[in-house]
């Protein structure tokens, strides 16, 4: 056995030498694949202290130069993921300092993205070690957040990914984070990834340290206040989008004011598109807040959320006139309905079986929405996308979730209600495949 272990150790040593040879060639395009293969051998966990010391020294040296920093980060990612707990505790603080310096250096985007990826792993692992977590929370997180906020615009997505990691694993240490305006400014972003990340980050704000100034009560109040502000803002956007299309507009009467978003010019010829984009951001944030794991008891205003969803889905293309900006409003309506159905899905996921008392209203809503987004005459040929597919697919996903959550009490296709027949007709129509006519001729 001793001979086998020696041979295995020799093989690992040679493999490490091969890795070092590749690292010294400064060919970053090959590094991810090479390091993935290196991890597959399980070399780091079986290396001697001296060999690991050499790898750590090489990583530190490469992190000090902009020319080799990407290679150093690749090696560091392997050391963080596969190293022992003792090795991690010994070097974690120095690694965090190196990552903070890398972020401050304003390196090219790929390097910053990789640094944030390694940072996320470091924060996740360190948060599980109490003594180390206490040290990092007090002395490292504030500086890291400041460095992330200072990144250049093209790195804002990576910056928010890093801030999300800080808020997720060190929420108490992020109490002094002054990024509320930063996230709000990105809710209107035309970049879907940037907008989605800003929404998910903004939804985490109630859980930060500032929410604990009054204990659990402070966290609960912060969560509730943010929820009502989002509902108020969403109603305000719908009021502008649906102006003239609603017969009996639903006014929001809950507490809290609207979010302090940048004002939009009513003279802008593309105001409708900006409102659609803003509703997309607010609805995604609301969905993220409803779906977040809340560690304190909160009161979920189910009726208020349902009122918003019902108002958003009540307006159909038939309600919108074709004068003025009516055609543009009709154009963006599928997007508004899809995002509203996402809110409903988040509500169902969070509230669960407690929504059974609203089962009749939900089933009626499903049937009405499917009817609103059914083409007058479907002439789609087999193999082609049907009209309004995105909205209908999202509705069926929400319906599936409701059936799983509500079970026999979901009320779907039950009773003598008209909407049950309508819903069944849509289900049968959408699962029935079209038939193409083929003529066969016989030649004699």
C-alpha angles and dihedrals in degrees: 000000000000090000091050092051091048091051091047090050091050091051091050090049092052091047089052090050088053090051092050090050090055092046092052091054090068095223103143094176090072098043102087093054093042093049091047088055091046090054090049089063090056090226100148096059092051099041124113121249092253093052091047089047089057092051092048091049091050092049092050092048093050092048088059095065127061090218094059101026095104091054090048091052091050091054092044091053089058093046092050095047100041105026123105123264091251091052091048094050092047096053105023097099094047090047090052091052090050091050092049090051090049091052091048091051091071092225123178116295098259091055093048091048092052091047090053090048091054090044091056091053092047093051093046095051096040093051088067093058107074101204094043091044091054091053093047094046092054102039112017111036098064092053093045091052091050091051092049092050089053096057119121119260096261088059097050093107091054090044092056090046088057093045090049089054090051092049093046099049101026106030096152092051090053094062091111093051109134096194102111092104090043092057093041091055089058097050089086094047117137089216107091093207093048092047093047092050092048090051093051091048094048090052089059095056096092090059095057126108095270088066090061097058088101096031121243091339091062092051092048092050092047091052093047093047093051092049093052092046090054092048091049092049094047091052090050092053092048089050090059095042094046098041108145094007099081120080094194110015115210109233119208110239101174128114125274133048133257123284114270094249122162111275118254122223112245088206092062107112089215096049091123091059091049091050090050091051091048092049088051091056096044093046092049090050091049091050091049092049092050091048096046120111104249114202094198132058112268134179111240112209095215095171093052092052092046090050090057093049093046091049092050093049096042095076113077133177088268091063095054119085123225097230125097112349092347094111091053091049090052089048094058096038096095089057092050091051093047092053090047090054088052088057090051091050091052090049092050091048092051103037095038119174091358086083092066090100087063095047095112092051092047094051091048089050091052093051094045093049093049090050091049091054099044116111115242091235120010108215095161113144119227111278095026126108115259122232117272092011096149094055094044093048091051090049092051090049089053091046091051091052091050092051091050092049100038097037114179089353094058090095093220112155090353131127131013096289118135093231090062090060091046092050092049091050091053092047092052092044094051096047093048110097120221120249122225119212115236122186117208119201124198117217119206 
